[in-house]
Amino acid sequence: MANTRRHVCNACGYVYDFLEGDPENGVNPKTTWEQVPESWVCPLCGVGKDEFSEEK
């Protein structure tokens, strides 16, 4: 099953939302977390995907 939960940056608190994506940085709305490229970084502080946690 696709991961459509929100993911929160552990460094700055930015929230990646599946429904919104990050179009300004090449991630279209409704892009699951697994589909977000490994090269993508937090648009606020620049850390990688490995610094995000799934929102509970």
Phi, psi and omega in degrees: 000139182290144180273106181252010178287160177281150180236135186248134177290125180290338183274318187232349178093000176303141180248122172272120181248124179310317184291330182265328186064209176213067186304328180295339181240026171086013179246110183291154173306151181066028173268118180295161180302321179295331181275345177294128183302145178298337180280349180294142177232159179304127182290345180266317186237350173087006177282161182278174180303331182292350178262014179251149176237145177293132179291135181273000000 
